[in-house]
């Protein structure tokens, strides 16, 4: 009885090995037929970079030119001036003169409306 169990176990392991070997060989044959293109097609998709800034005038002055001077054919940079109290807007306006692909969106704070309580 013990001999049959060992033989069955050996045949099962051999069968699993053969199936795995077949799978491995078939995948390598498929991958060997793959050909890489000599040259990648040029990407002409327009890109929008959106940056939110609140009181970041120094960082905008220092780092925004790196984004605006990138080498990509069609892109725009939208800077959302989020209720800044420093001179961020002035910095952005000066940069917009030099970089026509810079767009400025300004958000201003509005007073919070509070519900009026009715007196009994």
C-alpha positions in Angstrom: 0.0 0.0 0.0 2.8 2.4 0.9 4.4 1.8 -2.5 1.3 2.9 -4.3 1.1 6.1 -2.3 4.7 6.9 -3.1 4.2 6.1 -6.8 1.0 8.2 -7.0 2.8 11.1 -5.2 5.7 10.9 -7.7 3.4 10.8 -10.7 1.5 13.8 -9.4 4.7 15.8 -8.8 5.9 14.8 -12.3 2.6 16.0 -13.8 2.8 19.3 -12.0 6.4 19.8 -13.2 5.4 19.1 -16.8 2.5 21.6 -16.7 4.7 24.3 -15.2 7.4 23.6 -17.8 4.8 23.9 -20.6 3.5 27.2 -19.2 7.0 28.6 -18.8 8.1 27.6 -22.4 4.9 28.9 -24.0 5.3 32.3 -22.2 8.9 32.6 -23.3 8.0 31.8 -26.9 5.3 34.5 -26.8 7.7 37.1 -25.3 10.4 36.2 -27.8 8.1 37.2 -30.7 7.6 40.7 -29.2 9.4 43.4 -31.1 10.2 46.8 -29.6 9.5 49.8 -31.9 12.7 51.6 -33.0 11.3 55.0 -32.2 8.4 55.9 -29.9 5.6 58.0 -31.3 5.7 61.7 -30.3 3.2 62.6 -27.7 1.3 65.7 -28.6 -1.2 65.7 -25.8 -1.8 69.1 -24.3 -1.1 69.1 -20.5 -2.4 71.3 -17.7 -0.4 71.7 -14.5 -2.6 73.0 -11.7 -0.9 74.5 -8.6 -2.7 75.7 -5.5 -0.8 78.4 -3.6 -1.7 80.3 -0.5 0.9 82.9 0.8 3.6 81.3 -1.3 5.1 84.3 -3.0 8.7 83.4 -2.3 8.2 79.8 -3.4 6.4 80.9 -6.5 9.2 83.2 -7.4 11.8 80.5 -6.9 10.2 77.4 -8.2 7.5 78.3 -10.7 10.0 79.2 -13.5 11.3 75.6 -13.4 7.8 74.4 -14.3 7.1 77.1 -16.9 10.4 76.6 -18.7 10.0 72.9 -19.3 10.5 71.4 -22.8 7.0 70.3 -23.8 5.2 71.5 -26.9 1.7 72.3 -25.6 1.1 72.9 -21.9 -0.4 75.4 -19.6 0.2 76.1 -15.9 -2.8 77.2 -13.8 -1.9 78.7 -10.5 -4.9 79.0 -8.1 -4.2 81.9 -5.7 -6.1 80.7 -2.7 -6.9 83.8 -0.6 -3.3 84.9 -0.3 -2.6 87.8 2.0 1.0 88.3 0.8 2.2 89.6 -2.6 1.6 86.3 -4.4 -0.8 87.9 -6.9 1.7 90.6 -7.9 4.4 87.9 -8.4 2.1 85.9 -10.6 1.1 88.9 -12.7 4.8 89.7 -13.3 5.5 86.1 -14.3 2.5 86.1 -16.6 4.1 88.8 -18.7 7.2 86.6 -19.3 5.3 83.3 -19.6 2.1 83.4 -21.8 1.2 79.8 -20.8 0.7 80.9 -17.2 -3.0 81.3 -16.1 -4.0 82.8 -12.8 -7.2 82.0 -10.9 -7.8 84.0 -7.8 -10.0 82.9 -4.9 -11.1 85.5 -2.4 -12.6 85.0 1.0 -16.2 85.8 1.5 -17.8 86.5 4.9 -19.5 83.6 6.5 -23.3 84.1 6.7 -24.6 83.1 10.0 -28.3 82.2 10.5 -30.3 84.7 12.4 -31.9 83.3 15.6 -35.6 84.2 16.1 -36.4 85.5 19.5 -39.5 84.1 21.2 
